[in-house]
Amino acid sequence: MDNRSFPWETIVLATRNKGKIREFEQMLAGYAASIQTVEHYPGLPEVEEDGDTFEANAIKKAETICAATGQAALADDSGLEVDALNGMPGVYSARFAGQNANDEANNKKLISLVRDLPPGQRHAKFVAVLALAAPGEKTMVVRGECEGEIVLFPSGEGGFGYDPYFFLPEFGKTMAELSAKEKNKISHRGKAIRKLESILRGRCI
């Protein structure tokens, strides 16, 4: 990664999700900048994700944290869309089974809804929308997607969220069975990061 493509000394990750933080830190490791989290700034407001699109939620989080810290802020809103469920859980992916639901509860609800569908009707995609807000600048927004299908039984110890149930036919593995390097190369979040990198490089040419 080209360090010159990053125009700010500090970027704050506008999330408390440890899985997302870990993946962002891996993917942004090449930048010569301080990658911080909201934990570095006690007292920051909790951002209610009340938008009806990934874009709306990501922009709200990034701009709120940017305004509160005075630093560039990178936010992610992401989730799983299942065709047979009319795109659900979508923006409700993190709270599919309830406001305080954990991964286990969300996955249990997902599988209960697709259990009776044949494999060919369990197509799904992961979606990640990143918003990067910086003081005095227009917020940048990018989207990445990764297609696969839902399997009824979990496999793999990596990743988080719905990863153990998200099967990638071209790999013959679930997302949770991929190494971190493999996942970051093909995942929805990895694709979105690379789009953002392209924009940032273009700014510095």
N, C-alpha and C positions, 0 to 999 in steps of 0.2 A: 504494500500500500504506500502511496506517495504522501509523506508527511506534509508536504507543502500544500496539499489539497485541503487542509483543515485550517480555517482562518481565525479560530478562536483559541485562546490559551486554556480555557476550561469549558467543559460541557457537562451539564447535569442530566442524569438519566431520571426522567420524570416517572418513576415507577418504584414500588416497594416489592414487586414480585421477584423473588430470589432467582427463579429460573430465567426470567428475562434479563436480569442484571448480569447473570453469569454469561449468557450468550452475547450480550452487547459488549461486555468486557473482552471476550474472546475476539469478536469481530472488529473491535476498534483498537486492538492492541498495537497496531502499527502507527497510530497517530502520536505525534509528539505533543500531546496535550494532556491535561489532567482530566481524567474521567471520574466524575463524582456522582454520588447518588443523593437522593433527598435526605438521607440520614445525616449527611454533612451539614444540613441546615435545619436545626431544631426549630419547631414551631411553624413549619410550613403548613399551609391549608390543605386539607384533604379535598381532592377534586372529585366531585360527583360525576360519574360517567352516565349522564342522562341523555346523551345524543342518540339518535336512531340510526346512525351510520358510524362505521369505524373512523371515517374521516373527521366527523364532528367531535368525537371523543378524543382522538389523538390531538387535534388542534387545541381543544380546550385545555387539555393537560399541559401541553407544551407551552402555551401562551401564559397560563396561570403560573407555572413554575418559573418561567423566564421573568415575568413581572415581579415575582416575589423574591428572586435571588439576584436579579440583575445580570445573570449569566445566560449564555446560550443553553437551551433545554431541548432534549430529545425525548419525545414521547412515542409510545407504541400503543395502538389499540388493535388487538388481533383476536382471532377466534376461528371456530370451525363452522362451515356451512355444509349441511347435508341436503342433497337435492330432494330426497324423498320426504324430508321434513320441511319443505318450502324454505330452505335456507337457514333453518334453526340449527343450533342455538344462536349463531350469528353474534351480535353485539352482547348477547347474554351468556356467552360461553363460560365466563368465569363464575357466573352465578346461576347456571342453568337449573340446578336443583334447589335454589334458594339463595337469599342474600348472603349468607355466611357459609355457603357450601364449599366443601373441599374437592380435590380432584377425584377422590374415590366416589363421592356422592354424585358428582356431575357425570362421571363415566357410567355409573350404575343406571342413571336415568337415560342416558343416551342409548345404552345397549337395550334397555327395556323397550324403547321405541322402535328400534330397527331389528329386533331379534327375529321377527317373522318374515323379514324381507329376504329374498334370495340374494346371493352375492352380487349379481349383476345390477341390483337396484340399490346398492349401498354406496354409490359414488359420493364423494365429499371433497372439499378443498379447504385447506388452511389459508386464511387471509391475514396479512399484516399491513397496516397502514402506519407509516412513520411521519411524524411532524417535527420539524426542527424550527424552533423559534429563537430569534436572537434580537437583542435590544436595537430598536430603530430599523429593523429589516422586515420584509414580508416573509411570513411563515412558509417554509418549503414543505410540500406534502408528496409522498410517494407511496405506491402500493406494490406488494409482492404476493404472489399466489403459488400454492403447491397442491397439485391434485393427487388423489388417491382414493381409497375406499375403506369403509369401516369393517373391521373384523370383530367377531363376537367374543374372542378370548384374547387377553392381553399377552404381549410378548415383548421382552426387552426391559432393561433396567435404566436406560438413559432417558434424557429429556424430561418432560413434565407435562402436566395437563392430559390431553387426549392422545399423546404420542404413542402409548402402548397399543392403542386400538386403531391407529391410522396406518394402513398398509400401503406400501409403495410398490406397485407391480414391477416396475423396471429394476428394482433392487431385490425383490423377493423378500423384503424385510419391512417391519414396522418402523416408524420414525424413531421409536425408542431403542431399536436395535442398531441404529447407525452410530458411528463414532461422532464425537463433537465436530471434527473436521468435515466429515461427510455431510452431517446435518446442516452445518452452516453454509455449505456449498450449494445445497439444493432447496433449502427450506424457504418458506414464505418470508421469514424475517431476513434471511441471508440475501434473497433477491431484492428486497426493499432497500437494504443497506447498500448494495452495489449500485442501485439507481441513485441513491442519495450521494454516494461517492462521485458518481459521474457528474452530477450537478455541481458539487463542490469543486471538482477539478476544473470544470469549465469556467468557474468564477475566477480561478487563479491563473488562467492562461494569459 
